[in-house]
Amino acid sequence: MEKRIKSMSEAKAQLVLAALSNSKTLNQICGGRLNGRYSSGEKITDYRLYQNYCADHPDFSREAQALLAENMKASNARKGARLRNRTHCKHGHPFSGKNLYNSPDGKERRCWASCMTRNGNTRRRMSEQQARRVVEALNDGKTIANITAAGKPSYILNHRALLLFRQKHPKFDRIVVRLSTANAKVHHAEASADTLRGYVRDAEPFKDHAGAGLL
C-alpha cells in the first residue's frame, strides 16, 4: 500500500495566501521551529505540510513564493531602518563624516573615529598596578613572552600596551630590558642544559653496547 504524503487542506492553503498577502512571513505562518530558530505568531500550518502542498500545487507555490519574497524584503528593510535612522552612537558621538563606518551589508553602523579609537586605546593602556606586577614577574624570573601571552597563568597585559608604556617611561624601560635580558639568558642556559641531558640519556644504550663489544 502506497504511503500517503501529508499536506495542507485547501482551506488552510487559502489562509496561508491571505496571511502572505497581509505581509506575514513564513516563520509567523508556520510558527514553532523553523531553520533552527523559534518564532512567534499565529500558526496556520506546519512547514513540512506547506512544503508538501507546494510540491503538489505549482501554481500555489509560485504565488506564495512571490509574496514571500516581497514580505522578506520589507521585513529586512524594517530591521535595518532602526539603525539607519540613528544619528548618534550610545556614547553621544555623531554618525556623520569620517566618524561614521557602515558595514558592507548595511546592517551595522559604528562610531569609527571616537568609539573605536577609544576602545583601541583602552586595550593599549597600562596601569601603574600592572607596571608593578610586570617588575615583580621579571624579578621572579618570568620573560616578556610569559607576561604578554594571553591564556597563560602568568599573563598580565598585551604586548602592545607594554611597548607603549615602555616608550613613555624610559626608566621603566631600562628596568624591563635589564631584567628580561638576564631572565632570557637563564632560560636559554636551562634549555641548553636540558638538551644536553637529553643527548646523554639517548646515548646511554649505545654506551652499554660499546662496553660489551657489540659496536
C-alpha positions, 0 to 999 in steps of 0.5 A, a space after each residue: 500500500 502506497 504511503 500517503 504524503 501529508 499536506 495542507 487542506 485547501 482551506 488552510 492553503 487559502 489562509 496561508 495566501 491571505 496571511 502572505 498577502 497581509 505581509 506575514 512571513 513564513 516563520 509567523 505562518 508556520 510558527 514553532 521551529 523553523 531553520 533552527 530558530 523559534 518564532 512567534 505568531 499565529 500558526 496556520 500550518 506546519 512547514 513540512 505540510 506547506 512544503 508538501 502542498 507546494 510540491 503538489 500545487 505549482 501554481 500555489 507555490 509560485 504565488 506564495 513564493 512571490 509574496 514571500 519574497 516581497 514580505 522578506 524584503 520589507 521585513 529586512 528593510 524594517 530591521 535595518 531602518 532602526 539603525 539607519 535612522 540613528 544619528 548618534 552612537 550610545 556614547 553621544 558621538 555623531 554618525 556623520 563624516 569620517 566618524 561614521 563606518 557602515 558595514 558592507 551589508 548595511 546592517 551595522 553602523 559604528 562610531 569609527 573615529 571616537 568609539 573605536 579609537 577609544 576602545 583601541 586605546 583602552 586595550 593599549 593602556 597600562 596601569 601603574 598596578 600592572 607596571 608593578 606586577 610586570 617588575 615583580 614577574 621579571 624579578 621572579 624570573 618570568 620573560 616578556 613572552 610569559 607576561 604578554 601571552 594571553 591564556 597563560 597563568 602568568 599573563 598580565 597585559 598585551 604586548 602592545 600596551 607594554 611597548 607603549 608604556 615602555 616608550 613613555 617611561 624610559 626608566 621603566 624601560 631600562 628596568 624591563 630590558 635589564 631584567 628580561 635580558 638576564 631572565 632570557 639568558 637563564 632560560 636559554 642556559 636551562 634549555 641548553 642544559 636540558 638538551 644536553 641531558 637529553 643527548 646523554 640519556 639517548 646515548 646511554 644504550 649505545 654506551 652499554 653496547 660499546 662496553 660489551 663489544 657489540 659496536 
